[in-house]
């Protein structure tokens, strides 16, 4: 009689999944920030230098265009009564979307 013993890898996968997904999303956010920096209109480099990634929670990142000195990223992106929109964040997201999804799929595929 042949006996087989099976063991599940699910506990190991579960332990590493959050960290791997978090890393893939952070790298994706950094790619989006880099793409936004290359697309933002440059007058003084203040806004370009203020584009950065902030971690909200595990697995959640924000690409922020602005800081205390360069607070006008949303005005550049969306325009105002006096200025036309000059989108740089949304085009950066659209340009990097496939790369972010590919990174996440790679992480999931490596489990």
C-alpha positions as CSV (number, residue, x, y, z in Angstrom):
1,X,0.0,0.0,0.0
2,X,1.3,3.4,-1.0
3,X,0.6,6.3,1.3
4,X,0.8,10.0,0.3
5,X,1.2,12.9,2.5
6,X,0.1,16.3,1.4
7,X,0.9,19.6,3.0
8,X,-0.4,23.0,2.0
9,X,1.8,25.9,1.1
10,X,-1.1,28.3,1.8
11,X,0.3,29.4,5.2
12,X,3.6,30.3,3.7
13,X,2.0,32.1,0.7
14,X,-0.3,34.1,3.0
15,X,2.7,35.3,5.1
16,X,4.6,36.6,2.2
17,X,1.7,37.9,0.1
18,X,1.0,41.2,1.9
19,X,4.7,42.2,1.8
20,X,5.1,41.2,-1.9
21,X,2.0,43.1,-3.0
22,X,3.0,46.1,-0.9
23,X,6.4,46.1,-2.5
24,X,4.9,45.9,-6.0
25,X,2.5,48.7,-5.3
26,X,5.3,50.9,-3.9
27,X,7.4,50.3,-7.0
28,X,4.4,51.1,-9.2
29,X,3.7,54.3,-7.3
30,X,7.4,55.3,-7.7
31,X,7.1,54.7,-11.4
32,X,4.0,56.8,-11.7
33,X,5.8,59.6,-9.7
34,X,8.8,59.4,-12.0
35,X,6.5,59.6,-15.1
36,X,4.7,62.6,-13.6
37,X,8.0,64.4,-12.9
38,X,8.9,63.9,-16.6
39,X,5.5,65.3,-17.7
40,X,4.9,68.2,-15.4
41,X,5.4,71.7,-16.9
42,X,8.6,73.1,-15.5
43,X,9.0,76.8,-14.7
44,X,11.1,76.7,-11.5
45,X,11.3,72.9,-10.8
46,X,9.5,73.5,-7.5
47,X,6.5,71.4,-8.4
48,X,8.6,68.8,-10.2
49,X,10.7,68.4,-7.1
50,X,7.6,68.2,-4.9
51,X,6.2,65.1,-6.6
52,X,6.6,62.2,-4.3
53,X,5.1,59.0,-3.0
54,X,3.4,58.7,0.4
55,X,2.5,55.4,2.1
56,X,-1.1,55.6,3.3
57,X,-1.4,52.1,4.8
58,X,0.1,48.7,3.9
59,X,-0.6,48.2,0.2
60,X,-1.9,51.7,-0.3
61,X,0.3,54.5,-1.7
62,X,-0.5,58.0,-3.0
63,X,1.5,59.9,-5.6
64,X,1.4,63.5,-4.3
65,X,2.1,66.5,-6.5
66,X,2.9,69.3,-4.1
67,X,4.2,70.2,-0.7
68,X,4.0,73.3,1.5
69,X,5.9,75.4,-1.0
70,X,4.6,74.0,-4.2
71,X,0.9,73.6,-3.3
72,X,-0.5,74.2,-6.7
73,X,-0.2,70.8,-8.4
74,X,-4.0,70.4,-8.6
75,X,-4.3,73.8,-10.3
76,X,-1.7,72.8,-13.0
77,X,-3.4,69.4,-13.5
78,X,-7.0,70.7,-13.7
79,X,-6.6,74.3,-14.6
80,X,-8.3,77.3,-13.1
81,X,-10.4,80.2,-14.2
82,X,-7.2,81.9,-15.5
83,X,-5.2,78.9,-16.7
84,X,-5.8,76.0,-19.0
85,X,-5.3,72.5,-17.6
86,X,-1.9,70.9,-18.1
87,X,-2.4,67.3,-17.0
88,X,0.6,65.4,-15.9
89,X,-0.6,63.1,-13.1
90,X,-3.4,61.3,-15.0
91,X,-1.3,60.8,-18.1
92,X,1.5,59.4,-15.9
93,X,-0.9,56.9,-14.3
94,X,-2.2,55.9,-17.7
95,X,1.3,55.4,-19.0
96,X,2.4,53.3,-16.0
97,X,-0.9,51.3,-15.5
98,X,0.3,48.3,-17.5
99,X,3.7,48.2,-15.8
100,X,2.0,48.2,-12.3
101,X,-0.4,45.5,-13.3
102,X,2.4,43.4,-14.8
103,X,4.4,43.8,-11.5
104,X,1.5,42.6,-9.4
105,X,0.8,39.7,-11.8
106,X,4.5,38.7,-11.6
107,X,4.4,38.8,-7.8
108,X,1.2,36.6,-7.8
109,X,2.7,34.3,-10.4
110,X,5.8,33.7,-8.3
111,X,3.9,32.4,-5.4
